[in-house]
Amino acid sequence: MTDTRRSEPTSRAARTQDALNRIGSWLLDVVKAEPGWSEMILDVKPLAGQVYIRVREFRDGEEYIGSVGPLKEDSPVLPDLRKLQRAAYDGNRGTWFTASVVVAANNWPEPKFSVGASYNRDEEPENWGTEGTLSASDVREHLHMFPRDSERIPAWATERMHGRARDVSGLHKETDYEVPNPYLAAALEAFKKDVKERTLINVVRTMLGGDLLVDASGSTIVPAGHLDIGPESQLRYQVIRLENGMQALCVFSSAEYVSKSYMRENSDDDELILREPAVKIFMDFLSNPDLDLIAIDPGSNHECYIERAQVQWVVNSPRNDGAKMALINDNMQQLLGSLVAPNSILVVAIDPKSEVQGPAFVPDDEGNPTNMLAFTSPIEVAAIDPAIEVRVAHAIEVLTLAEQLNAPGIQINYFNPSAVLDIKQIRELLDIVREQEAVFGASPAGAGAPA
């Protein structure tokens, strides 16, 4: 009888080496380096939505950093990278968060090549460029695809996932209340003082890219492995029926308003408050035809309601969620990464005073133009004036336009959260993209994503 336990490592080793050989061949094909290098290294970091890579070259004892960025979705090397990650999987230890594929070259000018790799299963991946740290979603998806023993889950990964579910029943002091999006809290305060369409638009604007709290008490929770809330769980969010018969999904800007919103019918249910991305809540809302409105902090002195048509417009409009999230988190590195990602867009407001329909600029105190304006979504423009005409373009095209217009910089969003990239930062970012295009070829969107 064949001992499958003894044959498994051999099979795994063969799969691993086959993947490494293919990845090494791809690397040699796409990187056109001058002869004489000793090592060519491809660093790989799979994220929830894409795979980031970094190319490094060692020559005469010196390290040279090449292209850094996300692979295109149709890159021929992606299947082999996934194969390598699967082949390294161990039921106890999981698989790697990042890997470094090393192609060594000896005996120039007629080199002999060898391929190997090193794997990082436990340490938090470092930032290579502008991709930002692994998010809670990245970590959850990784551990869902490649589960490992609970004691093998790194402390940093556990900490990153915290906040997915939180029991706030024991919080009493006002200072202890969780406020996931302070910009939303400020917008609601402004709405309370001046209730009108523009301040309501501002409320919705601040929700994008941030998180909300929802009351999921009474849900059917089915744990799965290391996940407290497994995929078989049935989540039921709090819904209220208004006097006119409409049903509203309740969301909260602070844990302070959860208990004030209503008296729970089943008071014996354990209180379960979830923190979820606003866009996810919007999409869940639209998927339920029985819901008419979204109620924000119902029962508070600033409660407000968003109609289904408004939510539909926000969800269907082009937007750059990564950039907005980076602005909320005040993370410049993440912002830069979001601007060079494949299919990344920015919205340009057309200056109504411009005869050539040029982009709007931020005025100084005397009304003179300063930085060019760009936005993460159309609702950011609508918060200024719903009548302003907008154009949507790839983010790199918008940055290139700012360079061509000799703008001193570009301001992403007019209202906070916002950020300004000066022309030096813009040119450095464009130089990186052009370098990637020269090495890997232009991406379909023109962003220069690695092939």
Residue pairs with C-beta under 8 A, 6 or more apart in sequence:
12 87
15 83
15 86
15 87
16 84
16 87
16 88
16 117
17 115
18 83
19 80
19 81
19 83
19 84
19 87
20 84
20 101
20 115
20 116
20 117
21 115
22 77
22 80
23 42
23 77
23 80
23 81
23 84
23 101
23 115
24 101
24 103
24 113
24 115
26 76
26 77
26 80
27 40
27 42
27 55
27 101
27 103
28 40
28 103
28 113
30 439
30 440
30 450
30 451
31 40
31 55
31 57
31 66
31 439
32 439
33 40
33 57
35 108
35 109
35 111
36 59
36 60
36 108
37 57
37 58
37 59
37 105
38 58
38 59
38 60
38 104
38 105
38 106
39 56
39 57
39 58
39 102
39 103
39 104
39 105
40 55
40 56
40 57
40 58
40 102
40 103
40 105
41 55
41 56
41 57
41 58
41 100
41 101
41 102
41 103
42 53
42 54
42 55
42 100
42 101
42 103
43 53
43 54
43 55
43 56
43 98
43 99
43 100
43 128
44 51
44 52
44 53
44 81
44 84
44 98
44 99
44 100
44 101
45 51
45 52
45 53
45 54
45 97
45 98
45 125
45 128
45 131
46 52
46 81
46 82
46 85
46 142
47 131
47 134
47 135
47 138
48 135
48 137
48 138
48 141
48 142
50 70
50 71
50 73
50 341
50 342
51 70
51 71
51 78
51 81
52 68
52 69
52 70
52 71
52 128
52 129
52 131
53 67
53 68
53 69
53 70
53 71
53 450
54 65
54 66
54 67
54 68
54 128
54 129
55 65
55 66
55 67
55 68
55 439
56 63
56 64
56 65
56 66
57 63
57 64
57 66
58 64
66 439
67 432
67 435
67 436
67 439
67 440
67 450
68 128
68 129
68 130
68 131
68 432
69 129
69 131
69 340
69 432
69 436
69 448
69 449
69 450
70 131
70 341
70 342
70 449
70 450
71 77
71 78
71 449
71 450
71 451
72 342
72 443
72 444
72 449
72 450
72 451
73 342
75 450
75 451
76 451
77 451
84 99
84 101
84 117
85 95
85 96
85 99
85 146
86 95
88 95
88 96
88 99
88 119
89 95
89 146
90 148
91 147
91 148
92 148
92 149
92 152
93 121
93 148
93 149
93 152
94 121
94 143
94 146
94 147
94 148
94 152
95 119
95 121
95 146
96 119
96 120
96 121
97 120
97 121
97 122
97 123
97 124
97 125
97 134
97 142
98 119
98 120
98 125
99 117
99 118
99 119
99 120
100 117
100 118
100 119
101 115
101 116
101 117
102 115
102 116
102 117
102 118
103 113
103 114
103 115
104 113
104 114
104 115
104 116
105 111
105 112
105 113
106 112
106 114
122 152
122 154
123 154
124 133
124 134
124 154
124 156
124 157
125 133
125 134
127 133
127 333
129 337
129 432
130 333
130 334
130 335
130 336
130 337
130 340
131 334
131 337
132 326
132 331
132 333
132 334
132 337
133 334
134 142
134 160
135 160
136 160
136 161
136 163
136 164
139 157
139 160
139 161
140 161
140 164
140 227
143 153
143 157
143 225
143 226
143 227
144 227
144 231
147 225
147 226
148 226
150 225
150 226
153 226
163 275
164 228
164 229
164 274
164 275
165 228
165 229
165 272
165 273
165 274
165 275
166 178
166 273
166 274
166 275
167 270
167 271
167 272
167 273
168 177
168 178
168 255
168 258
168 271
168 273
169 271
171 177
171 178
171 255
174 256
177 254
177 255
177 256
178 213
178 254
178 255
178 275
179 185
179 253
179 254
179 255
180 210
180 211
180 212
180 213
180 253
180 275
181 206
181 207
181 210
181 211
181 212
181 253
181 278
181 328
183 206
183 210
183 328
183 416
183 417
184 203
184 206
184 207
184 210
184 212
184 253
185 253
185 254
186 206
187 199
187 202
187 203
187 205
187 206
188 203
188 253
188 296
188 297
188 302
188 304
189 302
190 199
190 202
191 199
191 200
191 202
191 203
191 302
191 304
192 301
192 302
195 304
197 386
198 383
200 304
200 306
201 379
201 382
201 383
201 386
202 383
202 415
203 296
203 304
203 306
204 306
204 310
204 314
204 379
205 377
205 379
205 380
205 382
205 383
205 415
207 278
208 278
208 279
208 314
208 319
208 321
208 324
208 376
208 377
208 379
209 278
209 279
209 321
209 323
209 324
209 325
209 327
209 328
209 376
210 277
210 278
210 324
210 325
210 328
211 275
211 276
211 277
211 278
212 251
212 252
212 253
212 275
212 276
212 277
212 278
212 281
213 251
213 252
213 253
213 254
213 255
213 258
213 273
213 274
213 275
213 276
214 237
214 238
214 250
214 251
214 252
214 273
214 274
214 276
214 281
215 237
215 238
215 250
215 252
215 258
215 261
215 271
215 272
215 273
216 235
216 236
216 237
216 238
216 272
216 273
216 274
217 238
217 264
217 266
217 269
217 270
217 271
217 272
217 273
218 236
218 264
218 266
218 269
218 272
219 233
219 234
219 235
219 236
219 272
220 233
220 234
220 236
221 228
221 229
221 230
221 233
221 272
222 229
222 230
222 232
222 233
223 229
223 230
224 230
224 231
224 232
229 235
235 274
237 249
237 250
237 284
238 249
238 250
238 261
238 262
239 247
239 248
239 249
239 250
239 291
240 247
240 248
240 250
240 261
240 262
240 295
240 298
241 247
241 248
242 248
242 293
246 292
246 293
247 290
247 291
247 292
247 293
248 291
248 292
248 293
248 294
248 295
248 298
248 305
249 281
249 284
249 285
249 288
249 291
249 293
249 294
249 295
250 261
250 262
250 295
250 298
251 278
251 281
251 294
251 295
251 296
251 297
252 258
252 261
252 296
252 297
253 296
253 297
254 297
255 273
257 297
257 298
257 299
257 300
258 273
260 299
260 300
261 297
261 298
261 299
261 300
262 298
262 299
279 315
279 321
281 294
282 294
282 311
282 314
282 315
283 315
285 291
285 294
285 308
285 311
286 308
286 311
286 312
286 315
291 308
292 307
292 308
293 305
293 306
293 307
293 308
294 305
294 306
294 311
295 303
295 304
295 305
296 303
296 304
296 305
296 306
297 303
297 304
313 379
314 377
314 379
317 377
317 378
317 379
318 345
318 347
318 377
318 378
318 392
319 345
319 376
319 377
319 378
320 338
320 339
320 344
320 345
320 346
320 376
320 377
320 395
321 376
322 334
322 337
322 338
322 341
322 344
323 335
323 338
323 339
323 344
323 346
323 376
323 395
323 412
324 376
324 377
324 413
324 417
325 334
325 338
326 332
326 334
326 335
326 337
326 338
327 335
327 376
327 412
327 413
327 417
327 418
327 419
328 417
330 417
332 419
335 412
335 419
336 421
336 425
336 429
338 344
338 395
339 346
339 395
339 396
339 399
339 429
340 395
340 396
340 429
340 432
340 433
340 447
340 448
340 449
341 447
341 449
342 443
342 444
342 445
342 447
342 449
343 394
343 445
343 447
344 394
344 395
344 396
344 445
344 447
345 392
345 393
345 394
345 395
346 374
346 375
346 376
346 392
346 393
346 394
346 395
346 398
346 412
347 374
347 375
347 376
347 377
347 378
347 380
347 381
347 390
347 391
347 392
348 359
348 360
348 373
348 374
348 375
348 390
348 391
348 392
348 393
348 398
348 401
349 359
349 360
349 373
349 375
349 381
349 384
349 388
349 389
349 390
350 357
350 358
350 359
350 360
350 388
350 389
350 390
350 391
351 357
351 358
351 359
351 360
351 361
352 388
352 389
357 389
358 405
359 372
359 373
359 374
359 401
359 405
360 372
360 373
360 388
361 369
361 370
361 371
361 372
361 373
361 407
362 369
362 370
362 371
362 372
362 373
362 411
362 414
363 369
363 370
364 370
370 408
370 409
371 407
371 408
371 409
371 410
371 411
371 420
372 401
372 402
372 405
372 407
372 409
372 410
372 411
373 410
373 411
373 414
374 398
374 402
374 410
374 411
374 412
374 413
375 381
375 390
375 412
375 413
375 414
376 412
376 413
378 390
378 392
380 413
380 414
380 415
381 388
381 390
382 388
383 414
383 415
384 414
384 415
393 401
394 445
394 446
394 447
395 447
396 430
396 433
396 446
396 447
396 448
397 446
398 410
399 410
399 421
399 426
399 429
399 430
400 430
402 409
402 410
402 423
402 426
403 423
403 426
403 427
403 430
407 423
408 422
408 423
409 420
409 421
409 422
409 423
409 425
409 426
410 420
410 421
410 426
411 418
411 419
411 420
412 418
412 419
412 420
412 421
413 419
421 429
432 448
433 447
433 448
434 448
435 448
436 448
436 449
436 450
437 448
439 450
440 448
440 449
440 450
440 451
441 451
442 448
443 449
